[in-house]
Amino acid sequence: MWVGDMGFWYYLLTYLLFDIVYTMILVPYETLVPEMTDDFKQKTKFSGARISMAQMSAILASFLPGVLLTIFGKDNAVSFFYASLVFSVLCAMMLTFVWFFTWERPREEWTEAALRAEEEKQNLSLSQSLNRLFIELSSTLRIKIFRQHLGMYLGGYIAQDVFNAVFTYYVVFVLMQEASMASNLLGTMAIFQFIAVIAMIPLCIRFGPAPSYRMVVVLFGLSSLSYAVLYYAGLSDVYSLLLLISAVAGLGRGGINYVPWNTYT
């Protein structure tokens, strides 16, 4: 992808091939925790370990490009090559760890209902399997609590995606700060997201998902409003306040990432 002058179709097909392989890995990886155990406490710990690794990658993704651009210069494309090389090696290492240190529950631990369902699936044709999948998906949407949880999950992640998309522009064009400031604030958020995920594991086990989720939503909401307050109060150049608000936002974002996913799995 770092080779120039290869044409639109080359880059498009390369990106699509990467996305296909990435999805083939990601889908079974995301559903691995319930295959390993059905104990809530164990699933909470496994989900916490998975998401904490994701938060560590977010920290690295926030800081590494800036470090490489500083070393090689912002006009030198080789920095992107080295960034992709580092990320590729780390991704391969993590997938190797997943291969050696994860498992699926043996059939002896399956319930009778699960065994019957597995036997029924083996006797279905492809068209019958797809039809059954459609029926099962549509039937789950009739469950009110599932719809509510799906709304929490999608709402939390969409809100964070929107926040990520506009945050740099807000810092640069509204708060009138440098782009490096936005990068530092996002890096601070990523660090505190990692801390929040670690903290949410015992909190969810002790107090349950609902109180924990309410707390982190309040934290993220207050921090988002605080960015606007800084602008209207004329305090947008107070670096300590920006760092403090970003830290609180990171704590909220980490919990919003963790709690719905832990409940879902």
C-alpha positions in Angstrom: 0.0 0.0 0.0 3.0 2.4 0.4 4.1 1.9 -3.2 3.0 4.9 -5.3 1.6 5.2 -8.8 -0.2 1.8 -8.8 -3.6 3.0 -9.8 -7.0 3.2 -8.1 -8.0 -0.4 -8.6 -4.7 -1.7 -7.1 -5.3 0.2 -3.9 -9.0 -0.7 -3.8 -8.5 -4.4 -4.3 -5.6 -4.4 -1.8 -7.8 -2.7 0.8 -10.7 -5.1 0.1 -8.4 -8.1 0.4 -7.1 -6.9 3.8 -10.6 -6.2 5.0 -11.8 -9.7 4.0 -8.9 -11.4 5.9 -9.3 -9.0 8.8 -13.1 -9.9 9.1 -12.4 -13.6 8.8 -10.2 -13.3 11.9 -12.2 -10.8 13.8 -15.6 -12.5 13.7 -14.5 -15.8 15.5 -12.2 -13.8 17.7 -15.1 -11.6 19.0 -17.2 -14.7 19.8 -14.5 -16.7 21.5 -15.2 -15.8 25.1 -18.6 -17.5 25.4 -17.1 -20.6 23.7 -14.4 -20.7 26.4 -16.8 -20.6 29.5 -20.3 -19.9 30.5 -19.4 -18.7 34.0 -20.1 -14.9 34.4 -17.1 -14.1 36.5 -14.7 -15.9 34.1 -16.3 -14.2 31.1 -16.0 -10.9 32.8 -12.2 -11.5 33.3 -11.7 -12.8 29.8 -13.6 -9.9 28.2 -11.6 -7.5 30.4 -8.3 -9.0 29.2 -9.5 -8.8 25.5 -10.6 -5.2 25.7 -7.6 -4.1 27.8 -5.4 -5.3 25.0 -7.5 -3.4 22.5 -7.1 -0.3 24.6 -3.3 -0.8 24.7 -3.3 -0.9 20.9 -5.3 2.3 20.9 -2.7 4.0 23.1 0.0 2.8 20.7 -2.0 3.9 17.7 -2.4 7.4 19.2 1.3 8.0 20.0 3.4 5.9 17.6 2.5 7.9 14.3 3.4 11.1 16.0 6.7 9.8 17.3 7.6 8.5 13.8 6.6 11.7 12.1 8.8 13.6 14.5 11.7 11.3 13.8 11.4 11.1 10.0 9.5 14.4 9.3 5.9 15.0 8.4 6.7 15.0 4.6 8.5 11.6 4.7 6.1 8.7 3.8 8.5 6.1 5.2 7.1 6.8 8.7 3.8 5.2 7.7 5.7 2.1 6.5 7.4 1.7 9.8 4.1 2.3 11.6 2.4 -0.4 9.6 5.4 -2.7 10.1 5.2 -2.3 13.9 1.4 -2.8 14.0 1.7 -5.9 11.7 4.3 -7.6 13.9 2.2 -6.8 17.1 -1.0 -8.1 15.5 0.8 -11.4 14.4 2.1 -11.8 18.0 -1.3 -11.3 19.5 -2.9 -13.8 17.1 -0.2 -16.3 18.0 -0.9 -15.9 21.7 -4.7 -16.4 21.0 -3.9 -19.6 19.1 -1.8 -21.1 22.0 -3.7 -19.8 25.1 -7.4 -20.0 24.2 -9.7 -23.0 24.0 -13.2 -24.2 23.4 -15.2 -26.0 26.0 -15.1 -29.8 25.6 -18.3 -31.5 24.5 -18.6 -33.1 27.9 -19.4 -29.7 29.4 -22.1 -28.9 26.9 -25.7 -28.9 28.0 -28.1 -31.3 26.5 -29.9 -28.5 24.6 -26.6 -27.4 23.1 -25.8 -30.9 22.0 -29.2 -31.3 20.4 -28.9 -28.0 18.6 -25.4 -28.9 17.3 -26.7 -32.3 15.9 -29.7 -30.5 14.2 -27.3 -28.0 12.6 -25.2 -30.8 11.1 -28.2 -32.2 9.3 -29.2 -28.9 7.7 -28.3 -27.9 4.1 -26.8 -24.5 3.3 -30.2 -23.0 2.4 -31.8 -24.4 5.5 -29.0 -23.1 7.7 -29.4 -19.6 6.2 -33.2 -19.7 6.6 -32.8 -20.8 10.2 -30.3 -18.0 10.8 -32.7 -15.4 9.5 -35.5 -16.7 11.6 -33.3 -16.7 14.8 -32.0 -13.2 14.2 -35.5 -11.8 13.6 -36.9 -13.6 16.6 -34.2 -12.1 18.9 -35.3 -8.6 17.9 -38.8 -9.4 19.4 -37.2 -9.6 22.9 -37.5 -6.2 24.5 -34.5 -6.5 26.8 -32.4 -7.5 23.8 -33.5 -4.4 21.8 -32.7 -2.2 24.8 -29.2 -3.7 25.2 -28.6 -3.5 21.4 -29.5 0.2 21.6 -27.1 0.7 24.5 -24.3 -1.1 22.6 -24.8 0.7 19.3 -25.6 4.0 20.9 -22.4 4.0 23.0 -20.2 3.0 20.1 -21.8 5.4 17.6 -21.5 8.2 20.1 -17.8 7.5 20.5 -17.3 7.2 16.7 -18.9 10.6 16.2 -16.8 12.0 19.1 -13.6 10.6 17.5 -14.5 12.0 14.1 -15.1 15.6 15.3 -12.7 15.9 18.3 -9.6 16.9 16.4 -11.6 19.5 14.3 -13.1 20.8 17.5 -9.7 21.2 19.2 -8.1 22.9 16.2 -10.9 25.1 14.8 -13.0 25.8 17.9 -10.5 25.7 20.8 -7.9 27.1 18.4 -5.1 24.7 19.5 -2.5 22.9 17.6 -3.2 19.5 16.0 -0.5 18.0 18.3 -2.6 19.1 21.2 -5.5 17.0 19.9 -3.2 14.1 19.5 -1.9 14.4 23.1 -5.5 14.7 24.4 -6.6 11.6 22.5 -3.5 9.7 23.8 -4.5 10.7 27.3 -8.0 9.4 26.8 -6.6 6.1 25.5 -4.4 5.7 28.6 -7.3 6.3 30.9 -9.6 4.0 28.8 -7.1 1.2 29.6 -7.2 2.1 33.3 -11.1 2.1 33.2 -11.3 -1.3 31.6 -9.1 -2.8 34.3 -11.2 -1.1 37.0 -14.5 -2.2 35.5 -13.7 -5.9 35.9 -14.0 -6.0 39.7 -16.7 -3.3 39.6 -19.0 -5.4 37.3 -18.4 -8.5 39.4 -19.1 -6.7 42.7 -21.9 -4.2 41.8 -23.2 -5.6 38.5 -23.2 -4.1 35.0 -26.1 -1.7 35.4 -24.7 0.6 38.1 -21.3 0.5 36.6 -22.6 1.5 33.2 -24.7 4.4 34.6 -21.5 5.7 36.3 -19.4 5.7 33.1 -22.1 7.2 31.0 -22.4 10.1 33.4 -18.6 10.6 33.4 -18.4 10.6 29.6 -21.5 12.9 29.3 -20.0 15.4 31.8 -16.6 15.5 30.1 -18.2 16.1 26.7 -20.2 19.0 28.1 -17.0 20.3 29.8 -15.3 20.7 26.5 -18.0 23.1 25.5 -17.8 24.9 28.8 -14.1 25.6 28.3 -14.9 27.3 25.0 -17.7 29.5 26.4 -15.7 30.3 29.5 -12.6 31.3 27.6 -10.5 28.6 29.2 -9.6 26.7 26.0 -5.9 27.4 26.4 -5.6 26.0 29.9 -3.7 22.8 29.2 -4.2 21.3 32.7 -8.0 21.5 32.4 -7.9 19.9 28.9 -5.9 17.0 30.3 -8.2 16.6 33.3 -11.3 16.5 31.1 -9.7 14.2 28.7 -8.8 11.8 31.5 -12.4 11.8 32.8 -13.6 11.2 29.2 -11.2 8.3 28.9 -12.5 6.7 32.1 -16.1 7.0 30.7 -15.2 5.7 27.3 -13.4 2.7 28.7 -16.4 1.7 30.7 -18.8 2.3 27.8 -16.6 0.0 25.7 -16.4 -2.7 28.3 -19.8 -3.1 30.0 -22.2 -3.7 27.0 -19.7 -6.0 25.4 -19.2 -8.0 28.6 -22.9 -8.3 29.0 -23.4 -9.2 25.4 -20.9 -12.1 25.5 
